[in-house]
Structures are given as structure tokens and as C-alpha cells.
Amino acid sequence: MKKSRGTWGVVVAIGGAIAITSAYSGNTVLAGVVGVLTVVVAAATFMKFDRKQS
């Protein structure tokens, strides 16, 4: 449980940092793409872990 949650946190943190940096540099398109990718990767990681549990 801890390992998967930690991985999820790292993915969100990295994606969030890139999205924030992109937004500040004025690249809103890149920020949006990175934001969506981060959510997709985080969801996939969470679902994979969820499936393992059941």
C-alpha cells in the first residue's frame, strides 16, 4: 500500500512541478498536456494497484 501510494505521490509531484513551471513560462498548452498526462499516469498506477488487491 505504502509503496504504491508513494509512487503515485511522486508522479503527481513531478507532473505538478512541470505544469506549474510551464504555466509560469507562459506555455499553457504544454502545462495542459502535462497536467492531463499526469492524471492519466496517476490513475493508471492507482487502478493497477487496485486490481492487484482484489
Kinemage of the C-alpha trace (Angstrom):
@kinemage 1
@onewidth
@group {chain A} dominant
@subgroup {mainchain}
@vectorlist {calphas} color= white
{ca met a 1} P 0.000 0.000 0.000
{ca lys a 2} L 2.682 2.447 1.058
{ca lys a 3} L 4.851 1.784 -1.998
{ca ser a 4} L 2.049 2.358 -4.498
{ca arg a 5} L 0.846 5.488 -2.746
{ca gly a 6} L 4.415 6.816 -2.691
{ca thr a 7} L 4.815 6.207 -6.422
{ca trp a 8} L 1.507 7.959 -7.078
{ca gly a 9} L 2.656 10.936 -4.995
{ca val a 10} L 5.950 11.193 -6.889
{ca val a 11} L 4.171 11.092 -10.268
{ca val a 12} L 1.752 13.829 -9.207
{ca ala a 13} L 4.547 15.957 -7.701
{ca ile a 14} L 6.721 15.767 -10.837
{ca gly a 15} L 3.781 16.409 -13.155
{ca gly a 16} L 2.566 19.277 -11.000
{ca ala a 17} L 6.022 20.867 -10.882
{ca ile a 18} L 6.370 20.675 -14.679
{ca ala a 19} L 2.838 22.024 -15.185
{ca ile a 20} L 3.431 24.953 -12.791
{ca thr a 21} L 6.796 25.757 -14.410
{ca ser a 22} L 5.210 25.639 -17.871
{ca ala a 23} L 2.342 27.863 -16.757
{ca tyr a 24} L 4.762 30.446 -15.337
{ca ser a 25} L 6.834 30.414 -18.530
{ca gly a 26} L 3.634 31.159 -20.457
{ca asn a 27} L 3.361 27.773 -22.163
{ca thr a 28} L -0.235 26.967 -21.209
{ca val a 29} L -0.581 24.293 -23.915
{ca leu a 30} L 2.364 22.317 -22.536
{ca ala a 31} L 1.055 22.820 -18.992
{ca gly a 32} L -2.323 21.421 -20.028
{ca val a 33} L -0.823 18.416 -21.813
{ca val a 34} L 1.457 17.601 -18.872
{ca gly a 35} L -1.456 18.013 -16.465
{ca val a 36} L -3.615 15.552 -18.412
{ca leu a 37} L -0.738 13.064 -18.782
{ca thr a 38} L -0.052 13.264 -15.043
{ca val a 39} L -3.681 12.476 -14.209
{ca val a 40} L -3.734 9.565 -16.691
{ca val a 41} L -0.489 8.056 -15.363
{ca ala a 42} L -1.603 8.503 -11.748
{ca ala a 43} L -4.989 6.917 -12.485
{ca ala a 44} L -3.366 4.001 -14.334
{ca thr a 45} L -0.944 3.405 -11.454
{ca phe a 46} L -3.793 3.510 -8.933
{ca met a 47} L -6.015 1.180 -10.994
{ca lys a 48} L -3.188 -1.314 -11.480
{ca phe a 49} L -2.649 -1.404 -7.712
{ca asp a 50} L -6.404 -1.642 -7.124
{ca arg a 51} L -6.665 -4.677 -9.414
{ca lys a 52} L -3.779 -6.368 -7.591
{ca gln a 53} L -5.606 -6.047 -4.259
{ca ser a 54} L -8.834 -7.800 -5.344
